[in-house]
């Protein structure tokens, strides 16, 4: 039996840290107290003036993830890492977002701290950079392993990503001691860690193995957010020994999957060790506990059912709002209000501008059907491709924006060549065009086979574009099916089959032509919903408070 490794910073080293005393709600080393009191910055004073949450709690929250917009982003995780901390700050909490430094960002200046971590059995030095934006302490972890993957942040084998995640997880925990944000380190009072997806699912494990078991951070708790359970960090079972964990923690990583065989599974261990587990929608929280939707972890989710919940993401209105969207200026595009007047004026101007930009016939009486997303099996692109006859025999225009599988890209280009009068395919991605297409389209097609939360349907509804979605995950939770009489905000179909998709798409198109006032009513109801982060932040706050007092 080998000797268990010391914590990332040894027990003896931790014992030599200055004693701490409470200043406000942050735990501060006494050696910092006098100097910090004399030089409280404007940002620190602003933090002190923030209102406390409705429950009278003011938490110290450390959100850790592998990407954070606008510094790095490959999908919805980057948006959540950017938006959730800001929303929690607005509720009166002190929040730090910890992420890799893939490049040097000018606003970060020089390093503000450093420490040595024991990463998978090897001593590794990291440096911290800090900046303050929108009330959030943004902390960047600098190490050569991150700079090397700047052009593809998830490149390499699963163990390569696991090693980077192990480093980031430990650096995120140590940041509360080593980054003097505004002169005041976070310390360990009312401390909650929020780890996002499998890349940092080691954080709850390390918190227990390297800290709690060594009488450190004893009251800190961890929350694991599952954005996509299909990505789990699987590798051969023996790889668990490379994580540098004591033997009695290694069993949590073992998964005997009947379909894919035995493996080490990082996400499984994170789920078991986290105080709370949050999926990115209530529907997805249910789905991941089913054999069909759990991707081998259904039993793990069911066994942890008491701590699993779902919260729908929100929209960052600073980025997505037709009333002041920076991309809806020039070239004939216009910003517009969230009402009937905005729908009939600004949105119609955007539709005409979109048609002109793409060389489509400029017609206000034909619906534009849009698809925005990755071209792969998950997103259901094949269901759209198999509906080519529907597009050919109906008076519609169809616009695609995305990239992905080469065969699907080729099929989209082929469809465009066969129907030059009504189909356009933009292969690649443009943030500007995504905003303009969302504003100018009438209907968004989103036939995803599974969709943990989904943001495009939220953006679409906010811009008056009616979603047609497969009834799964967050799509089920956020779109209300219109049946001709109710207060629906879109259309949904139950099974990922091309004929089911065409049937419900036909309902939307028929409503557009035959019952235009009803269609506009569906669109305006979607525009006027509260789709921001305020409610989501309240629900996260409740789960964080529950975690704080959990045993």
N, C-alpha and C positions, 0 to 999 in steps of 0.2 A: 504494500500500500504506500503510494507516494505521498509526500508531505503536501498538504494543500497550499497553494500559493498565497502570498500575502495580498491584501487589497491593493488596488491600483496605486495608492500611496500607502506605505506600510503603516501598521498600527502605531509603531514607535514615532513615525513622522507625524501622524495625525495627533498624537499625544502632545507633541511640542508646539502645536499651533497655539496662538494667543487665546486666552479664555475669552468667552463672548458674553456680551450683555445686550439687553434689548434696547434698541433705539427706534421708536415708532413701532412698526410691525416687522422690521428686519433685524436679524441677529448680526451684530457687528463686533469684530474683534476690538477689545479695549484700546489696543495700540492705535487703531484708526479713529477712535471716537472723537478726541479733541480736534485733530486736524480736520476731520470730516465736518464737525460741527461748525468750524470756522469758515469752511469753503463750500457750503451747501450750494449746489448749482441751481440755475433756474429750472432745469428739467426736474431736479429732485424736489424743489418746492412745488412744482406742478403736480408731481406724483402725490405729494402729501395732501393736496387739495382735492384729490379725486373722491367722489362719493363712494361710500361703502355699499356693498350689495344689499339687496332687500332683506337678506337673512342676517345682516349685521356681521358678516364674515369678510375679512380681507385676506386673500390667499396670496402666497408666493408661488407662482406657476412657472414651470420650466417646460417649454414645448420643444421637442427634439424631432428632427426629421432630416431626410437625405436631400431634400430640395425645398426651396422657398422662393416664390416669385417676389420681385422680378430678377433676383440674382441667379436662380436656376429653376427650371421648370420643364417637366416632361408631360404633366397631366394635372388632374385635379388635386393631387397631394400638394403640389407647389402653391396652388391657390389657397388651400386650407391653412397651410403653414404661414401664409401671409395674412389672411383675414381673421382667423380665429384669435390669435393673440391681441390684435387691435380691438376686437369686439369684447374680449375679456377685460382689457384695460378700461374700456368705456363703462364697464360694470364695477369699476373701483378696485381691481386687483393689480398687483405688481406682476408683470409678465416678462419673461425672457424667452426668446426664440433662438435655439442653438442649431446651427447648420454647418456643413462643410464649407471651407473657403476653396472653391474650385479655381478662382482667379483672384488676383488682388483687386479689391474694390476701393476706388480713390477715397470715398467717404470714411473708410475705416482707419486711415492713418497708420500709425505704428502699433506693434503688439502691446497689449496692456497687461499681459500675464503669461505664464507658462507653467507646465507641470510635467512630471514623468509618470506615465501609466504603464501598468503591466498588461499588455495586449496579447492575449493568446500565449502567454508565457515569456514574452520578450519585453524588455524595458523600452518604452517609446516616448520620446519627448514631443509635446505638442505646444503650440503657441495660440493664444487667444487674441482676437481683434474684436473691438466693440464699437458700436455706434447706436445712437438713439433716434428712432423714427416713429412718428405717430403714437408716442407714449410707450413704445415697446423697446426693450433692451435687445438689440440684435447682436448676437455673439457668433463669431465665425471661428471655427476650429481649423487651424492651419497645420498641414502635414503634407509631405510630398506625395503621399498616396492619393490625395484628392486632386492636386494639380495635374497628375498624370492621366486622370479620366475626365478632364474638363469638357472634352468634346463628346463624351458618352458616359454619363455619370454612373450607369449600371453595367458597364462593360466588364468583361472578365468572367471567371467561373463563379458559381455560387459561393465557394469558399473565399474567393477574392472579395466579393461584396460583403460576405459575413465578417471578414477581417476589418474592412473599413467601417462596418456597422458596429463592431465591437469597440473600435477606437472611438467612434462618435458617441456611443452609449456611455462609455466611461468618462469621456471628456464632458458630456452633458451633465453628469452627476457632479463631477469635480468643479464645474463652472460656478456652482453656488459658493465655493470657497475662494476660487482663484481669479474671478473677474469682479473687480470693485466698481460695479455699475453706479456711476454718479457719486463715487466715494463710499458707497454702502454695498458690500457683498450681500447676497440673498440670505446666507446662513441656512438654518434648518427649522425655522419656526413657520408653522402652517404651510409646509412645503409639499407641493404636488408635482410629480413629473408626468408629462403627457408624451408617450412614445408613439410614433406614427409608422404603421406597417412593419413588415418583417425585418426591414433593414436595421431597425433599432429595437426589435423585440427582445434583444438581449438586455436592455436596460432594466426591466423588472427583475430579471434573474440576477444581474450584477448587484442591484440594490439590496437584494436579500443576502446573497452569498458574500459580497465584499464589504458590506456596510452593516446591515442589521445584525449579522452574526458576529460582528466585531464591535458591537455596542456603539455604532455610529449611525447618524441620521435615523434614529430609532422611530421617530414619529413621521418620517417621510412616507408618502404613499405613491403608487404608480398607476397610471391609466394607460391602457393600450388601445389605440384607435385602429380598427381594421378597415382599410380602404378597399382592398381587393384580396380575398382569401385564397384566390388561385395562385398567388405568389407567396411562397412559404419559406424559402431558404432551405431547400432539401439538398442533402449530400449523403455520401455513404455513412453508415452508422458509426464507424470508427473515428470519423472526423470530429466527433464530440470531444475527444481527448485533446484536440488542438485548441479548444476554447480556454484552457487554463483554469477550469472550474474544479472545485473539490468533487470527489467521486459521488457523494450523496446528492449532488445536484444534476448529475448527468442523465439520470433515468428519465427526466421530464422531456428530454429531446428525442426520445426513441418513439418512432411510429412504425407500426407494422401495417402497411397499407395493402389490402387484399389485391388491389389492381396493379400497384407499382412496386410492391415489395417493401422491405424494411429500409428505413432511412433515418438520418438525423434531421430533425425538423425544428428550425429556430422559432417559427411562429407558434408552434404547439407549446413550447416551453414558455414563451412570452404570455400566452393566454392563461396558462396554469398559474404563473407567478404574479400576474398583474392583479391589483386590487379591484379594478373595474375594467371591463372590456366594452368599448363602444363601437358599433358598426355605423356606417355612414347613412343609414336610414332604418326606420323600424322594419320595413319590409325585408331589407337585407339581413337584419339581425335574425329574423325568422328563417330566411332562406339558408343561411350558413349552418343552421342546426338540422337541416335535412340531408339525407344521403345524396340527393341530386345536387344540392348547392353547397355542400360543405367541403368538397374537393379533398376528401379523406380525413377532414377534421371535424366531421359532424358529431362524433361521440365526444370529442374534447369540448365542443361548444355546448352540447347537451349536459355534460357533467358540470359545466360552469354556468348553467343557465341563470342562476340567481344573481350573477354579476354582469350579465350580458344585456345590453340595451342598444337602441338605435336612435340616432339623431341626424336629421336631414341637414346637409350643408346649406349655407346661404349664398347670396350674391354680394359681391363687393360693389356697391353702387358708385364708388369712385372710378371703377373700371367699366362697369356695365350699367349704363342708364341712358336711355334715348333722349332724356331732357338736356344732357350736357356731354354727350359722347364726342370726344375729340375727332373720331374718325368719320363723323357725319357732318363734315364741313368740306365745302369745295366739291367740284365735279357734279354738282346738282343735288348732292345729298343734303338733308336737313335734319336738325334735331326736332323732336316733337314731344308733346305732352302725353300723359297717361290717361287719355279720355277719348271720347268719340271725335272731338275736333282734331286732336293729335293724330288719330287713326286716319281720318279722311284727308288731312292736309300733309303733314310732314312725312308720314309713312308712305303715302302714295307718291310723294316726290322721290323718296328713296327707292321705291319700286321702279319708277321710270328711269332713274339714274342707273340702277343696277342693270336694267335691260339694255340701256345704251352702252354701258361699259362692256357688256358681254356680247354685244352685237345681236341681241335677240329682238324680235319685233316689239316695238314699244306699244303695248296694249294694257290698258287698265282693267279690262274685262276678263283676263285670263289669269288663273292662279299660278303662282310660282311655287313649286315644290322643291324644298332644299334638303340636302344631307350634308352634315358637317361632322367629321370624325375620322378615326382610323379606318383604313380599309382592311378589315380582317373578319374572321368568322364570328367573333363575339359581337361585333356591331351589326350583324345581320345584313351586310351589304348584298349578299347573295339573294336575299328575299326581294330587294329592290331590283337587282339585275334580272331576276326571273319574272319581273312585272313589266318588261319592256313593251309587251303588247298592250297593256293597260295604258301606258304613256302614249303609244302610237295612235290609239283609237279614241283618246280623250283630248279635249282642247286644253292642254296644260303646257307649262314650261318647267323643265327640271334642271336643277343646278347642283353639282357635287363639289365639295371642297374637302380634300383629304389626301393622305398617302398611306402606303402600307404594302400589302402583298402585291407582287408584280403581276400575277395573273388577274387580280381584280382591277388593277390599274388599267391593264390592257383591255379588259372587257368594257370598262367605262369609256375609254377612248373609242372603242369600236361602236358603242351605242351612240356616242356623239357624232361619229362619221355617218352613221345611218340616219340620224335625225338632226341634221344641222339646223333645222328651223325651230327646234324646241329643246335641245339638250346641250348643256355645257358641262365640262369636267375640268376642274382646276386641280391638277395633281401637285401636291405640295401643301404648304401651309402659309397663310398670311394673316396675321392678327387683324390688320386693317380690313382685309376682305371678309374675314369671319364676322366682324361687327357689321359691315355693310350688307352682307348676305342675310344676317339675322334681321336687320332692319327692313330690308326690301322684300323678303319672301313672305308668302301668305301662309304656308304650311311647312312645318319641319317634320321630316320623316326620321324616326328613331326606333327602328325595329330590333334593338339589341337583344341578343339571347340572354344575357344577364347584364345588369347595370347596378352596381352597388348603390350609387346615389344618382349620378348624372347631373351635369350642370347645364348642358346645352338646352334641355327642355325648360329650365328655369330662365335662362337668358331669353329664349324664344318667347315665352309667355310675357315677360317683362317688356318686350319690344312689339307685342301685338301679333306675333307669329304663332299660329295654332299648332300644337304638337300632336302628332299621330304616333303612338308609342306602344311597344310590347309591354304587357302588364307584369313587370318584374321589378324587384328591388325598389330603388328610389323612384322609378317611373310610376309604379303603382301608387306610391305615397303622395306624389306631388301633382299628378294630373287627374282631374275629375272627368269621367267619361260623360259626354253630352249625349242625351237620348232624345232630344227634340223638345223636352219640356222642362228639364232641370237647370241648375246653375253650373253646368259643366264648363271646363276650361280646355277641353281637347277630346281626342278619341283614343280608345285603347282596344287592343285585341289580345286574346288570351294565350294562343299558342304560336310559337315561332314557325309558322308555315306560310308560304307565299300566298295561298288563296285567302287565308285569314287576314293577312296584311292588306291585300288588294280590296277585300270586302270593306274593311273599315276606312281605308283611304278613299274608296268610292263614296262612302257616306260623307266624308269631309268635303270632297269635291262637289258632290251633288248639293250639299247645303250651301256651298259657296255660290253655285249657279242659281239654284231654285229658291233659296231662303236666305238671301244675302243679309238681311237685317239680323237674322238669328246667328249667322256666321260671325258678323261683326260683334254681336253681343258676347259670343264665346271669346273672341279676341280681346275685347275690352275688359271682360272679367279677369282674364289672365294678366293684363297689364296692371290692374288695380289691386292685385294681391300683395300682401306683405311678404316678399321673398328675400329680405335682407338677413343679416346675421344676428339681429337683436334677439329674436326668439331662440335661435340655435345657441347663442351664447348663454342665455338664461338656462337652457337645458343642460349645457355643459357645466355651468356653475353648480347646478344641483347635484350632478354626478360627482363633481370634484369635492363638494362638501360631504357627500355620502362617503367618498373614499377617505377623506381626512379622518372621519370618526370610525372607520371600519377597523376591526381587530386583525 
